[in-house]
């Protein structure tokens, strides 16, 4: 039996390792009285830009605001179409819809779970203006293929990089930096997480950067002077201070996740009903989630078995976006079989930076026993 409680995402042990630095950083902000737009915000933006190798990082209140601000910066018009994936959290589609644009869903690749570039061009129409690939579970989408299609059709590309910060392409560029604009989230469970909500946008385009800074600041470049409708979306100073402490550890965080994923791979690879995550050749995987496929209709039974043995697991995502109530009228005739099958098969196992070998052994032993006892 496992001697310690297993969490799906355990944030406390990481804080214990870095708590002294974090507590000091928080108290410096408290002592300064600069809780909004304090110096730590600009420092964090500069340091993240340096880490990513991108010209501009603009912080904001959360990852969904980042996506919304990115689309606003593109200057799209009501009814314009934006292509994205149906197999993801709703944030990208939600941002599209909030701006009265039209989401168009393209099915995923069965191995990577990311949008399938081979299916993109069939969905491009004269009203298509942009593509939002979501780098899901920590694995980037095939950006070379997506950017090639976008260039030929004169489309913008906005990367949803909320789950893949730190992932690197073969050419050395970081995920989130190769499209027109990249977006990320610092939600606490993310690979680089703060202690509340937070987000950021990344771009090499000076014009987009200026527009985004204006948008997230009430459409204002100069206080009390507003040139457009914007958002009130800021990364507060305490969260920036926390992220400044954590950013130098991001590569270590990602390596710890990969080490846990390697353990899972080795232990689960020979179970016939389990398909371990694929790892693409064109980019590194930073394992925001470790997500298996469970075949033969046994996913829900395995989840119940794990729950009964103290092992949490999650289904990301149980319903594809084109099958969600809010999008069914738009997508009533849409059949996206790869995404729909993934919703029936995927199961994410515990994944965070502090998983021990003992915990990993217990988790994988439970999965092995489920299939050998069945």
N, C-alpha and C positions, 0 to 999 in steps of 0.2 A: 504493500500500500504506500501511496505517496505521503510523505511526512509534512509537506508544506502546501498551502493552498495555491492553486494555479489560477492566474488571472489571464483573461484574453489579452488585455493590455495592462501591464503593471507599471505605473508611473512612479511609485514611491521608491523603489530601490535606486533608480537613476537619480532621483532627487537626493537620496542619501549620499551618493557619491559626489554630487556637485553642489550640495546644499549650502555649504559654507560660502562659496563664491556667489551663489544665487542670492542668499540672504543679504550678503554685503551689498550686492548690486541694487537690490530692492531698497535697502535702507538709505543708500546714497540718493536715490530718486526721492524717497520720502523726505529726506533732509533738505533737498534742493527746492521743493515746492513746485517743480516743473513737471506736472503730471500729464500734461498734453503738450506735444511738440517740444519736449525737452531734448537736450543735446544727444541723448542716447539713440533717438530715432534716426537722426541723420547719420550717426556713426554706424548704426546697424545697416542702414541702406548701403553705405559705402563698402562696408566689409562683406556684405552678401554679394554686391556687384563684383567685388574683387574675386571672391570665391567662385562665382559662376562665370567669370570672364565676360561680363556683359557691361555695356556702357551705363545703363540706368536701372536702378531699382527704386520703385515707388511703393512705400508701404501703405496699407489700408486696414480696414476694420476686420475683414474676414475674406475667405477664399471666394465666396459667392459675390461679394462686392467687387473683388478683383475681376471676375469674369464679366460682371455688368459694366464696370468702368472700361474694360478693354473693348467691348462691343460699342459702347458709346463713343469711344475715341475714333472708331473706324468711320463714323458718319453715315451709318446705314439708315435706310428709310423703312417706314412701316410696311410690312408685308415682304420685305426682302428675306430670302431663304438662307439659313445657316445650317450646314451639315454637321451632325455630330453622331455619337454612338448611342444606341439604346440600352447598352449594358454598362451602367454606371450609376452613381448617385445622381440625383435630379439637378444638381447645381447648374451645370452647363445649359441644359434644356430650359431650366427655370429662368436663367438670365436672358436667354433668347426670347422667351415668352413675355417676360416682364417689359421688354422694350418693344413689344408688339411686332416682333420679327417672327418668322415661321421656322420652327425646327423641322429638319428633315433627317430621318434616322437611316443610317447605313449599317448593315450587319457587321459582326465582328469576325476576326480570324479565330478559328477554333483552338489554336495553340496559345496565342499570346493574350487572348481576350480583348485585344485592342481593335479599333476600327480597321476594316479590311480595305486597303487601298485598291485592290482589284475590283471592288464593287462601287467605288466612288463615282466614277464618271457616268455610270448609268443614272445617277441621281442628280446630276448637274443640269440645271435649266438656265434660261436667260435671267431668272430672278436670283440665282445663287450668287452670294457675295462673299461667303467665308466658310471655313472649315474649323471646327473645334475638335481636334483629337484629344482624348483623355488618356494619359499615361497610367494605365490601371495597375493596381496592386504593387507598384514599384518598378514596372517594366515599361519602357518607352514604346510608343507606337513607331511604325516604320516611316520616319520623317523624311527620308530621302525620296521615297515614292510619293508621299503626300505633298511635299514641296514641289516636286516636279509637276504633278497634276495641277496644283494651285497656280504655278507660274504659267502653264499653258492656257489656263482658263481665267487668268487675272483675278484670282481669289485671294483674300486675306487668310492667314492662318493664325489662330489663337490657341496656344497650347495650355491645356488644363494639366498642370504639373503638381497638383496638390498631393499626390501619392508617390511622387518619384523624385523629390528633391535630392540632388547629389548623383543621380544616375548619369552615366557618361556614354556618349556615342563613340564609335570607332575612331572618328577623327579628333577626339579629345574634347569636343564641345559638350556642354552640359545640357541635359533635358530642360526645356523651358526657355532656351536661349536661341533656338534656331528658327522659330516662326517669327511673325511680325511682332507678336506680344506673347509673353508667357505669364501664367498666373499660378499662384500657389497659396496654400493655407498653412497657418501655424497652429491649428487646432491641437490641443494637448496630445492627442494620440498620434499625430503625424511624426515622420522621421525627425523633423526639427519642429518641436512643439513648444509653445509658450504655456502660460498658466491661465489661459482664458481664450478669447478669440483673437485672431490676427491674420493678416494676409499680405500679399505683395504682388506687384506686377514687374516684369522684366522686359526690357526692350533695348535694341541698339539704334532705334529710330528716334532722333532728337525731337521731331515734330510730335510723334505719339507720346513721348515722355512728357513734353510740356502740356499736351492736352490732358493726359491722365492726372498729372499733378493738380491741374485746375479742376478737373471733374471731381476728384475725391475731396476737394476743399470747397464744396458748395459752388462750383463753377467760378471760382475766384482766384485771380493772380495777386490782387492787392486787396487787403482787408476792407470789407464793406463795398467793394466794387465787383459786380458779377457780370460776366460776359456770356454765360450760358447756364442752363439748369444742370446742377451737379448732384453729388452725394455728400452726406456727412459721414465720411468713412476714414477713420484715423487709427493707426496703431498707437496705443497709449505708451507713455514713456516707461512705465514699469515693465510692460511686456517686451519692449525693445531691449531693456536692460537684461532681462532674463535670456532673450535670444542672443544677445552679445556674449553671454557666458557659454551658451550651448553651441553656437556656430563652430568654434574651433574643434568641437568634438563630433561634428556631423559625420565625417568619414569613418571615425571609430564606431559611431552608432550604426552606420550602414554595414560596416564589416561584421559587427556582432550579429546583425540580422542575417547576413549571408551565412555566417557560421551555423546559426540555428537552422537555416534552410538546408544547408549541406547535411546536417544530421537527419532532418526529416527525409531528404532525398534518399539517403543511404538506407534508412530503416523501412521506407515505404515502397521503394522502387519495384520490389518483387511481388507485391500484392496485386493480383490480376484485376481486381475490381477498382483499384485506385490508380488514377493517373496523376502523377506528380506535375508540378508546374514546369512548363517549358521555359527555356532560357534562350532568347534570340541571340543571333551572332553579331548583330550590329550595335548592341548597346549593353551596358551592365544592368543588372537587376538589383534594386535596393530593398526589396521585400517589405514594403509597407504591410502587405498581407502575404501569408503563405496559404495559397488556395489550391486545394486538390479537386479533382473531379471524382465523384463516386458513381460507378456504373451500375447497371442492372436494377435501377430503381431502389437502391439501398441507402441513399443519402440520408433520408429522414430517420431511418432506423439506426444508422450509425450515430447521428447527432444525439438521438435519445439515449443511446447506450453510453456515449461519452458523458453526457450530462449526469447520468446516474452514477458514474464513476468519478465525478468531480473534475471533469475536463470540459471547460467551456469551448464552444465553437460558434461560429456565426455564418449566416448565409448572406453573402454580399454578391448578388442581389436577388431577392426572391421573385420579383416581378420586373420584367423589362419595361423600359419607359414607354414604348409604343403600346403596351398593354395596361398602363396605369389609367385610372379613371379619367384623369384630366386630359389625357392625350388620345383616348379611344375614339372620340368623334373625328379627330384629324387623321387617325391611322387605322380606321376600321377595316380597311382592305389590305393592310400591310401584314406580310408574313416574313418574319426574320428568323429563320429556323435555328441558326447557330446560337443566337442570343437566347431564344426561348428554351433550347436544350440546356444551355449553361445555367439558366435559372433553376432548372430541375436537378442539376448535378453538382454544383459548386458547394464546397464547404471550406471555410477558412479556419485554420487551427491557430492556437495561441502564438502570437508573434510580437516580441518587443526586445529591447536591448539586454534585458537581464535574465533571460531564460537560462536555467542551469541544465547541465547534462542529466541530472537526476530527473528534472521535470520533463525534459524531452524524451528520456527513456520511458517514463511512465506513460506519457501521451501516446507514443508510438507502440508500446506494448499493448495498451488498451485497444488501439486500432487493429493490431495484429490478432489479438484474441477474438475480437468481434468477428473477423472473417474466418478464423480457424474453428471457432465454436459454432458458427452458423450452420 
